[in-house]
C-alpha cells in the first residue's frame, strides 16, 4: 500500500471515529432527553398550579418559558470546544382555552380574557438540552382556588372526552415499541375513541423526534383519513425501531373533530431549513436574520423576537415563500376538546414514558373501554405500581 493510500484509509478511520451518535444508544444522549423531560414536567406542574381565576394567558406563557429557560441554564454549564451547550425551549408555551385546541401563545397587545372558573385549559410546551427534545401537553379545568379539590362542575361529556384522550395517549405510548407499525397505533387510538364515543382530531399527529427535529419523518395518524376529510393526507407506513424517540400527541373532541384556524393571530412559527429565498422587504430580511440566529431549527413565538412591530410587518413575506412554517391556533367549535401529550423513549428495556402528568381526578366517565384497551391499561397500572414501590424502597433505604 502506498503512503497516499495509507493517508486516505487513515482519514476514513478518523472520520468514522468522529461521527457523533445522536440516538438513545448513546448514554449521554439518553441523559439529555431525561433531563429535558424533568424540566418539562416541572414547568407543567407549575403551570397547572398557576391556572387560577384571573390568571392572564400571557403571564402563564411567560412563566412557563422562564421556568424552562432557568432550569435548562443550570445544566451542562461547562463549555465544549469553547462553546456552551445549547439548551432551552423547544416549543413555546401555549395556553389554549375552551374551543381553542392548540398553539395559542398571544402577543402582549392581543391578550385575551383572563381565566375564569370552569374554563377548559390545554397546556402545551417543550424543552431541549443540546437539541434533544422533550414535549408534553395537559388538560385541566380551572378551579375556584388552588386548594379546591375539584372545579364546581365537570359535566359528563367533558369527563368522558378527557378520560378517552388520556387513555388513548397511554395506550398509544405502550403500542409504540420496536418492531410495531404506525398503523397498529392508529387502530389502538381509534378503538379507544369508539369505546368512549368521541372523535380524534385528525389534524393532530404523533411524530418521531430527533436532535433539533420536532416533526420527524415517521408519523402516526390519530385516525385514517375519511372521504369527508379530503385535506387530510394518508400517513406513509413505518416501523418503529429501538433507540428512537416519539411525541405521543392525542387530542379528542365530543364533536366532529375538525379543528380549523380561527381569527386569532398566528404567533408560533418554525424555520423551514430546506427553503431559501432572497426577500424583497427590509423588515422581512430583518426577521429572517434574527430567526436564523436565535431559532434556526425549533419553533418560536413572535414575542421572543427583539422587535415585534418589525416581526409583524415582515412575517408574511417569509411565510409566502415557505421560509417559515406557521402553527395557527386551531379551533373546534362543534364540541368539547381534551389534549394530552407525552414523550416516549424506545430503550432496550422497553418503551419509557418520560413526560406528562396524571389525569386530574375530577375527570371521570361511566363508559367503559373495550377489553383489549382495558388489558393494556391494567398492564400500565401494574408496571407503574411496581416502579413506585421500587422508588419508595430506595427512598427508605437512603433514610436509614
KOLMARPA-418643 format. One record per residue (C-alpha): residue number from 1; z, x, y. Coordinates in nm, 2 decimals. Layout:
BEGIN
+-----+--------+--------+--------+
| seq |      w |      u |      v |
+-----+--------+--------+--------+
| NUM |      Z |      X |      Y |
...
+-----+--------+--------+--------+
***
This chain:
BEGIN
+-----+--------+--------+--------+
| seq |      w |      u |      v |
+-----+--------+--------+--------+
|   1 |   0.00 |   0.00 |   0.00 |
|   2 |  -0.10 |   0.14 |   0.34 |
|   3 |   0.15 |   0.17 |   0.62 |
|   4 |  -0.03 |  -0.11 |   0.81 |
|   5 |   0.01 |  -0.34 |   0.51 |
|   6 |   0.38 |  -0.25 |   0.49 |
|   7 |   0.43 |  -0.33 |   0.85 |
|   8 |   0.27 |  -0.68 |   0.80 |
|   9 |   0.49 |  -0.75 |   0.50 |
|  10 |   0.79 |  -0.63 |   0.69 |
|  11 |   0.71 |  -0.87 |   0.98 |
|  12 |   0.67 |  -1.16 |   0.75 |
|  13 |   1.01 |  -1.09 |   0.59 |
|  14 |   1.17 |  -1.06 |   0.93 |
|  15 |   1.01 |  -1.40 |   1.04 |
|  16 |   1.15 |  -1.57 |   0.73 |
|  17 |   1.50 |  -1.43 |   0.79 |
|  18 |   1.49 |  -1.56 |   1.15 |
|  19 |   1.38 |  -1.92 |   1.06 |
|  20 |   1.67 |  -2.14 |   1.15 |
|  21 |   1.78 |  -2.40 |   0.91 |
|  22 |   1.83 |  -2.72 |   1.11 |
|  23 |   1.93 |  -2.97 |   0.84 |
|  24 |   2.25 |  -3.05 |   0.66 |
|  25 |   2.20 |  -2.78 |   0.40 |
|  26 |   2.34 |  -2.55 |   0.68 |
|  27 |   2.72 |  -2.60 |   0.70 |
|  28 |   2.72 |  -2.51 |   1.08 |
|  29 |   2.47 |  -2.79 |   1.14 |
|  30 |   2.68 |  -3.03 |   0.94 |
|  31 |   2.99 |  -2.94 |   1.15 |
|  32 |   2.79 |  -3.00 |   1.47 |
|  33 |   2.69 |  -3.35 |   1.35 |
|  34 |   3.05 |  -3.43 |   1.26 |
|  35 |   3.19 |  -3.30 |   1.60 |
|  36 |   2.93 |  -3.52 |   1.79 |
|  37 |   3.04 |  -3.81 |   1.57 |
|  38 |   3.41 |  -3.77 |   1.66 |
|  39 |   3.32 |  -3.78 |   2.03 |
|  40 |   3.11 |  -4.09 |   1.99 |
|  41 |   3.39 |  -4.27 |   1.81 |
|  42 |   3.64 |  -4.16 |   2.07 |
|  43 |   3.42 |  -4.28 |   2.36 |
|  44 |   3.35 |  -4.61 |   2.17 |
|  45 |   3.73 |  -4.67 |   2.12 |
|  46 |   3.79 |  -4.60 |   2.49 |
|  47 |   3.52 |  -4.84 |   2.60 |
|  48 |   3.65 |  -5.12 |   2.37 |
|  49 |   3.99 |  -5.09 |   2.54 |
|  50 |   3.82 |  -5.09 |   2.88 |
|  51 |   3.63 |  -5.42 |   2.82 |
|  52 |   3.87 |  -5.65 |   3.00 |
|  53 |   3.82 |  -5.94 |   3.25 |
|  54 |   3.70 |  -5.80 |   3.58 |
|  55 |   3.56 |  -5.47 |   3.44 |
|  56 |   3.23 |  -5.37 |   3.60 |
|  57 |   2.95 |  -5.27 |   3.37 |
|  58 |   2.85 |  -4.97 |   3.59 |
|  59 |   3.21 |  -4.84 |   3.57 |
|  60 |   3.21 |  -4.88 |   3.19 |
|  61 |   2.88 |  -4.69 |   3.16 |
|  62 |   3.01 |  -4.41 |   3.37 |
|  63 |   3.35 |  -4.40 |   3.19 |
|  64 |   3.17 |  -4.36 |   2.85 |
|  65 |   2.94 |  -4.09 |   3.00 |
|  66 |   3.23 |  -3.90 |   3.14 |
|  67 |   3.43 |  -3.91 |   2.81 |
|  68 |   3.13 |  -3.78 |   2.61 |
|  69 |   3.04 |  -3.51 |   2.86 |
|  70 |   3.40 |  -3.38 |   2.90 |
|  71 |   3.48 |  -3.38 |   2.53 |
|  72 |   3.15 |  -3.20 |   2.44 |
|  73 |   3.21 |  -2.94 |   2.71 |
|  74 |   3.53 |  -2.84 |   2.53 |
|  75 |   3.34 |  -2.73 |   2.22 |
|  76 |   3.12 |  -2.43 |   2.15 |
|  77 |   3.22 |  -2.26 |   2.47 |
|  78 |   3.11 |  -1.91 |   2.37 |
|  79 |   2.76 |  -1.80 |   2.47 |
|  80 |   2.50 |  -1.74 |   2.21 |
|  81 |   2.23 |  -1.49 |   2.31 |
|  82 |   2.36 |  -1.51 |   2.67 |
|  83 |   2.34 |  -1.89 |   2.68 |
|  84 |   2.59 |  -2.17 |   2.63 |
|  85 |   2.51 |  -2.42 |   2.35 |
|  86 |   2.35 |  -2.74 |   2.49 |
|  87 |   2.57 |  -3.04 |   2.44 |
|  88 |   2.64 |  -3.38 |   2.59 |
|  89 |   2.50 |  -3.73 |   2.60 |
|  90 |   2.21 |  -3.81 |   2.36 |
|  91 |   2.18 |  -4.17 |   2.45 |
|  92 |   2.31 |  -4.31 |   2.78 |
|  93 |   2.60 |  -4.57 |   2.75 |
|  94 |   2.45 |  -4.92 |   2.76 |
|  95 |   2.67 |  -5.23 |   2.80 |
|  96 |   2.47 |  -5.54 |   2.72 |
|  97 |   2.64 |  -5.88 |   2.78 |
|  98 |   2.57 |  -6.22 |   2.62 |
|  99 |   2.19 |  -6.28 |   2.59 |
| 100 |   2.11 |  -5.91 |   2.66 |
| 101 |   2.06 |  -5.74 |   2.32 |
| 102 |   2.05 |  -5.37 |   2.42 |
| 103 |   1.96 |  -5.10 |   2.68 |
| 104 |   2.14 |  -5.24 |   2.98 |
| 105 |   2.26 |  -4.95 |   3.20 |
| 106 |   2.24 |  -5.07 |   3.56 |
| 107 |   2.20 |  -4.88 |   3.89 |
| 108 |   2.48 |  -4.89 |   4.14 |
| 109 |   2.26 |  -5.11 |   4.37 |
| 110 |   2.18 |  -5.36 |   4.09 |
| 111 |   2.52 |  -5.42 |   3.94 |
| 112 |   2.56 |  -5.75 |   3.75 |
| 113 |   2.87 |  -5.98 |   3.74 |
| 114 |   3.19 |  -5.82 |   3.61 |
| 115 |   3.31 |  -5.91 |   3.26 |
| 116 |   3.49 |  -6.23 |   3.20 |
| 117 |   3.69 |  -6.38 |   2.91 |
| 118 |   3.47 |  -6.48 |   2.63 |
| 119 |   3.17 |  -6.26 |   2.71 |
| 120 |   2.99 |  -6.11 |   2.41 |
| 121 |   2.96 |  -5.74 |   2.48 |
| 122 |   2.73 |  -5.49 |   2.29 |
| 123 |   2.81 |  -5.12 |   2.35 |
| 124 |   2.55 |  -4.86 |   2.26 |
| 125 |   2.59 |  -4.48 |   2.31 |
| 126 |   2.51 |  -4.13 |   2.17 |
| 127 |   2.63 |  -3.77 |   2.19 |
| 128 |   2.49 |  -3.44 |   2.07 |
| 129 |   2.60 |  -3.09 |   2.00 |
| 130 |   2.32 |  -2.83 |   2.01 |
| 131 |   2.07 |  -3.11 |   1.97 |
| 132 |   2.24 |  -3.26 |   1.66 |
| 133 |   2.27 |  -3.63 |   1.74 |
| 134 |   2.53 |  -3.90 |   1.66 |
| 135 |   2.50 |  -4.26 |   1.77 |
| 136 |   2.69 |  -4.59 |   1.74 |
| 137 |   2.69 |  -4.95 |   1.86 |
| 138 |   2.96 |  -5.21 |   1.85 |
| 139 |   3.00 |  -5.58 |   1.94 |
| 140 |   3.32 |  -5.74 |   2.08 |
| 141 |   3.43 |  -6.05 |   2.27 |
| 142 |   3.63 |  -6.00 |   2.60 |
| 143 |   3.99 |  -6.09 |   2.55 |
| 144 |   4.23 |  -6.22 |   2.82 |
| 145 |   4.41 |  -5.88 |   2.82 |
| 146 |   4.41 |  -5.56 |   2.62 |
| 147 |   4.73 |  -5.67 |   2.44 |
| 148 |   4.59 |  -6.00 |   2.33 |
| 149 |   4.52 |  -6.02 |   1.96 |
| 150 |   4.20 |  -6.22 |   2.00 |
| 151 |   3.99 |  -6.40 |   2.26 |
| 152 |   4.08 |  -6.76 |   2.32 |
| 153 |   3.79 |  -6.89 |   2.12 |
| 154 |   3.53 |  -6.73 |   1.89 |
| 155 |   3.31 |  -7.00 |   1.76 |
| 156 |   3.19 |  -7.02 |   1.40 |
| 157 |   2.83 |  -6.94 |   1.50 |
| 158 |   2.92 |  -6.61 |   1.67 |
| 159 |   3.17 |  -6.51 |   1.39 |
| 160 |   2.90 |  -6.57 |   1.13 |
| 161 |   2.63 |  -6.36 |   1.30 |
| 162 |   2.88 |  -6.07 |   1.38 |
| 163 |   3.00 |  -6.06 |   1.01 |
| 164 |   2.64 |  -6.07 |   0.89 |
| 165 |   2.53 |  -5.79 |   1.12 |
| 166 |   2.83 |  -5.57 |   1.04 |
| 167 |   2.80 |  -5.63 |   0.66 |
| 168 |   2.42 |  -5.56 |   0.68 |
| 169 |   2.49 |  -5.23 |   0.86 |
| 170 |   2.74 |  -5.13 |   0.58 |
| 171 |   2.50 |  -5.23 |   0.30 |
| 172 |   2.21 |  -5.05 |   0.47 |
| 173 |   2.42 |  -4.74 |   0.52 |
| 174 |   2.51 |  -4.74 |   0.15 |
| 175 |   2.15 |  -4.80 |   0.05 |
| 176 |   2.01 |  -4.50 |   0.24 |
| 177 |   2.05 |  -4.25 |  -0.03 |
| 178 |   1.84 |  -3.96 |  -0.16 |
| 179 |   1.56 |  -4.09 |  -0.37 |
| 180 |   1.58 |  -4.45 |  -0.24 |
| 181 |   1.29 |  -4.61 |  -0.04 |
| 182 |   1.30 |  -4.77 |   0.31 |
| 183 |   1.17 |  -5.09 |   0.16 |
| 184 |   1.49 |  -5.11 |  -0.05 |
| 185 |   1.70 |  -5.11 |   0.27 |
| 186 |   1.48 |  -5.37 |   0.44 |
| 187 |   1.53 |  -5.60 |   0.13 |
| 188 |   1.90 |  -5.54 |   0.14 |
| 189 |   1.93 |  -5.64 |   0.51 |
| 190 |   1.71 |  -5.94 |   0.46 |
| 191 |   1.93 |  -6.05 |   0.17 |
| 192 |   2.24 |  -6.04 |   0.39 |
| 193 |   2.07 |  -6.22 |   0.67 |
| 194 |   1.96 |  -6.51 |   0.44 |
| 195 |   2.30 |  -6.54 |   0.28 |
| 196 |   2.46 |  -6.59 |   0.63 |
| 197 |   2.17 |  -6.80 |   0.77 |
| 198 |   2.09 |  -6.56 |   1.06 |
| 199 |   1.78 |  -6.37 |   1.17 |
| 200 |   1.73 |  -5.99 |   1.20 |
| 201 |   1.59 |  -5.89 |   1.54 |
| 202 |   1.26 |  -5.75 |   1.44 |
| 203 |   1.21 |  -5.51 |   1.73 |
| 204 |   1.52 |  -5.31 |   1.63 |
| 205 |   1.46 |  -5.04 |   1.37 |
| 206 |   1.66 |  -4.77 |   1.19 |
| 207 |   1.54 |  -4.41 |   1.24 |
| 208 |   1.57 |  -4.07 |   1.09 |
| 209 |   1.72 |  -3.83 |   1.34 |
| 210 |   1.65 |  -3.45 |   1.36 |
| 211 |   1.75 |  -3.18 |   1.61 |
| 212 |   1.67 |  -3.32 |   1.95 |
| 213 |   1.48 |  -3.61 |   1.79 |
| 214 |   1.64 |  -3.95 |   1.82 |
| 215 |   1.35 |  -4.16 |   1.68 |
| 216 |   1.21 |  -3.96 |   1.38 |
| 217 |   0.90 |  -4.04 |   1.18 |
| 218 |   1.09 |  -4.21 |   0.89 |
| 219 |   1.18 |  -4.56 |   0.99 |
| 220 |   1.34 |  -4.87 |   0.83 |
| 221 |   1.25 |  -5.22 |   0.94 |
| 222 |   1.52 |  -5.49 |   0.95 |
| 223 |   1.26 |  -5.74 |   0.82 |
| 224 |   0.90 |  -5.74 |   0.71 |
| 225 |   0.66 |  -5.85 |   0.99 |
| 226 |   0.55 |  -6.21 |   0.96 |
| 227 |   0.22 |  -6.37 |   1.07 |
| 228 |   0.42 |  -6.52 |   1.37 |
| 229 |   0.50 |  -6.17 |   1.49 |
| 230 |   0.16 |  -6.01 |   1.54 |
| 231 |   0.30 |  -5.74 |   1.77 |
| 232 |   0.53 |  -5.60 |   1.50 |
| 233 |   0.37 |  -5.32 |   1.31 |
| 234 |   0.44 |  -5.26 |   0.94 |
| 235 |   0.66 |  -4.96 |   0.88 |
| 236 |   0.50 |  -4.69 |   0.67 |
| 237 |   0.67 |  -4.64 |   0.33 |
| 238 |   0.90 |  -4.34 |   0.29 |
| 239 |   1.16 |  -4.20 |   0.06 |
| 240 |   1.50 |  -4.07 |   0.17 |
| 241 |   1.59 |  -3.71 |   0.09 |
| 242 |   1.92 |  -3.51 |   0.07 |
| 243 |   2.02 |  -3.33 |   0.40 |
| 244 |   1.87 |  -3.60 |   0.62 |
| 245 |   2.04 |  -3.79 |   0.90 |
| 246 |   1.98 |  -4.16 |   0.99 |
| 247 |   2.08 |  -4.40 |   1.27 |
| 248 |   2.16 |  -4.73 |   1.09 |
| 249 |   2.08 |  -4.99 |   1.35 |
| 250 |   2.13 |  -5.36 |   1.29 |
| 251 |   2.10 |  -5.65 |   1.54 |
| 252 |   2.10 |  -6.01 |   1.43 |
| 253 |   2.07 |  -6.35 |   1.60 |
| 254 |   2.16 |  -6.71 |   1.54 |
| 255 |   1.82 |  -6.79 |   1.70 |
| 256 |   1.46 |  -6.68 |   1.62 |
| 257 |   1.53 |  -6.31 |   1.65 |
| 258 |   1.25 |  -6.24 |   1.90 |
| 259 |   1.40 |  -6.02 |   2.17 |
| 260 |   1.19 |  -5.97 |   2.48 |
| 261 |   1.21 |  -5.78 |   2.80 |
| 262 |   1.36 |  -5.99 |   3.09 |
| 263 |   1.38 |  -5.95 |   3.47 |
| 264 |   1.64 |  -5.66 |   3.47 |
| 265 |   1.51 |  -5.33 |   3.58 |
| 266 |   1.44 |  -5.07 |   3.31 |
| 267 |   1.67 |  -4.77 |   3.38 |
| 268 |   1.67 |  -4.59 |   3.04 |
| 269 |   1.37 |  -4.36 |   2.96 |
| 270 |   1.27 |  -4.07 |   2.74 |
| 271 |   1.03 |  -3.79 |   2.80 |
| 272 |   0.72 |  -3.81 |   2.58 |
| 273 |   0.68 |  -3.44 |   2.50 |
| 274 |   0.34 |  -3.48 |   2.35 |
| 275 |   0.19 |  -3.61 |   2.68 |
| 276 |   0.08 |  -3.40 |   2.98 |
| 277 |  -0.09 |  -3.53 |   3.30 |
| 278 |  -0.14 |  -3.40 |   3.65 |
| 279 |   0.04 |  -3.66 |   3.86 |
| 280 |  -0.10 |  -3.76 |   4.20 |
| 281 |   0.21 |  -3.89 |   4.38 |
| 282 |   0.46 |  -3.63 |   4.51 |
| 283 |   0.76 |  -3.85 |   4.41 |
| 284 |   0.63 |  -3.87 |   4.05 |
| 285 |   0.59 |  -3.50 |   4.03 |
| 286 |   0.95 |  -3.45 |   4.15 |
| 287 |   1.08 |  -3.70 |   3.90 |
| 288 |   0.89 |  -3.54 |   3.61 |
| 289 |   1.00 |  -3.18 |   3.71 |
| 290 |   1.37 |  -3.29 |   3.71 |
| 291 |   1.33 |  -3.48 |   3.38 |
| 292 |   1.17 |  -3.17 |   3.22 |
| 293 |   1.45 |  -2.95 |   3.34 |
| 294 |   1.75 |  -3.18 |   3.27 |
| 295 |   1.63 |  -3.43 |   3.00 |
| 296 |   1.34 |  -3.26 |   2.82 |
| 297 |   1.37 |  -3.45 |   2.49 |
| 298 |   1.65 |  -3.71 |   2.49 |
| 299 |   1.69 |  -4.04 |   2.66 |
| 300 |   1.85 |  -4.06 |   3.01 |
| 301 |   1.94 |  -4.31 |   3.27 |
| 302 |   1.78 |  -4.31 |   3.62 |
| 303 |   2.14 |  -4.30 |   3.75 |
| 304 |   2.17 |  -3.94 |   3.64 |
| 305 |   1.87 |  -3.81 |   3.84 |
| 306 |   1.96 |  -3.64 |   4.17 |
| 307 |   1.76 |  -3.89 |   4.40 |
| 308 |   1.75 |  -4.24 |   4.27 |
| 309 |   1.52 |  -4.36 |   4.55 |
| 310 |   1.26 |  -4.10 |   4.47 |
| 311 |   1.30 |  -4.18 |   4.10 |
| 312 |   1.23 |  -4.55 |   4.16 |
| 313 |   0.92 |  -4.45 |   4.36 |
| 314 |   0.78 |  -4.20 |   4.11 |
| 315 |   0.88 |  -4.35 |   3.77 |
| 316 |   0.59 |  -4.60 |   3.74 |
| 317 |   0.31 |  -4.34 |   3.75 |
| 318 |   0.50 |  -4.14 |   3.49 |
| 319 |   0.51 |  -4.45 |   3.26 |
| 320 |   0.15 |  -4.54 |   3.33 |
| 321 |   0.03 |  -4.21 |   3.20 |
| 322 |   0.26 |  -4.21 |   2.90 |
| 323 |   0.48 |  -3.92 |   3.02 |
| 324 |   0.79 |  -4.13 |   2.99 |
| 325 |   0.88 |  -4.39 |   2.73 |
| 326 |   1.08 |  -4.69 |   2.87 |
| 327 |   1.37 |  -4.85 |   2.69 |
| 328 |   1.37 |  -5.20 |   2.85 |
| 329 |   1.67 |  -5.43 |   2.84 |
| 330 |   1.58 |  -5.69 |   2.57 |
| 331 |   1.70 |  -6.05 |   2.58 |
| 332 |   1.74 |  -6.31 |   2.31 |
| 333 |   1.77 |  -6.65 |   2.47 |
| 334 |   1.74 |  -6.86 |   2.16 |
| 335 |   2.08 |  -6.77 |   2.00 |
| 336 |   2.39 |  -6.55 |   1.99 |
| 337 |   2.35 |  -6.18 |   1.91 |
| 338 |   2.56 |  -5.91 |   1.74 |
| 339 |   2.47 |  -5.55 |   1.73 |
| 340 |   2.62 |  -5.27 |   1.52 |
| 341 |   2.50 |  -4.91 |   1.46 |
| 342 |   2.63 |  -4.61 |   1.27 |
| 343 |   2.52 |  -4.26 |   1.18 |
| 344 |   2.49 |  -4.15 |   0.82 |
| 345 |   2.46 |  -3.80 |   0.67 |
| 346 |   2.29 |  -3.76 |   0.33 |
| 347 |   2.52 |  -3.50 |   0.18 |
| 348 |   2.52 |  -3.36 |  -0.18 |
| 349 |   2.84 |  -3.57 |  -0.24 |
| 350 |   2.66 |  -3.88 |  -0.13 |
| 351 |   2.59 |  -4.08 |   0.19 |
| 352 |   2.86 |  -4.03 |   0.45 |
| 353 |   2.90 |  -4.28 |   0.74 |
| 354 |   3.04 |  -4.08 |   1.03 |
| 355 |   3.03 |  -4.31 |   1.33 |
| 356 |   3.11 |  -4.67 |   1.41 |
| 357 |   3.43 |  -4.88 |   1.44 |
| 358 |   3.58 |  -5.15 |   1.21 |
| 359 |   3.47 |  -5.51 |   1.26 |
| 360 |   3.70 |  -5.68 |   1.51 |
| 361 |   3.94 |  -5.91 |   1.30 |
| 362 |   3.87 |  -6.22 |   1.51 |
| 363 |   3.51 |  -6.23 |   1.38 |
| 364 |   3.51 |  -6.44 |   1.06 |
| 365 |   3.29 |  -6.68 |   0.87 |
| 366 |   3.31 |  -6.95 |   0.60 |
| 367 |   2.98 |  -6.83 |   0.45 |
| 368 |   2.97 |  -6.60 |   0.15 |
| 369 |   2.74 |  -6.30 |   0.08 |
| 370 |   2.52 |  -6.30 |  -0.23 |
| 371 |   2.65 |  -6.14 |  -0.55 |
| 372 |   2.47 |  -5.81 |  -0.50 |
| 373 |   2.59 |  -5.77 |  -0.14 |
| 374 |   2.95 |  -5.86 |  -0.25 |
| 375 |   2.94 |  -5.59 |  -0.51 |
| 376 |   2.82 |  -5.33 |  -0.27 |
| 377 |   3.09 |  -5.43 |  -0.01 |
| 378 |   3.36 |  -5.41 |  -0.27 |
| 379 |   3.25 |  -5.06 |  -0.37 |
| 380 |   3.25 |  -4.96 |   0.00 |
| 381 |   3.60 |  -5.11 |   0.05 |
| 382 |   3.73 |  -4.92 |  -0.27 |
| 383 |   3.59 |  -4.59 |  -0.15 |
| 384 |   3.74 |  -4.63 |   0.20 |
| 385 |   4.08 |  -4.72 |   0.05 |
| 386 |   4.07 |  -4.41 |  -0.17 |
| 387 |   3.97 |  -4.20 |   0.13 |
| 388 |   4.26 |  -4.35 |   0.34 |
| 389 |   4.51 |  -4.28 |   0.06 |
| 390 |   4.39 |  -3.92 |   0.03 |
| 391 |   4.42 |  -3.88 |   0.41 |
| 392 |   4.77 |  -4.02 |   0.41 |
| 393 |   4.88 |  -3.80 |   0.13 |
| 394 |   4.76 |  -3.49 |   0.31 |
| 395 |   4.94 |  -3.60 |   0.63 |
| 396 |   5.27 |  -3.65 |   0.44 |
| 397 |   5.24 |  -3.30 |   0.28 |
| 398 |   5.20 |  -3.15 |   0.63 |
| 399 |   5.51 |  -3.33 |   0.75 |
| 400 |   5.71 |  -3.18 |   0.46 |
+-----+--------+--------+--------+
***
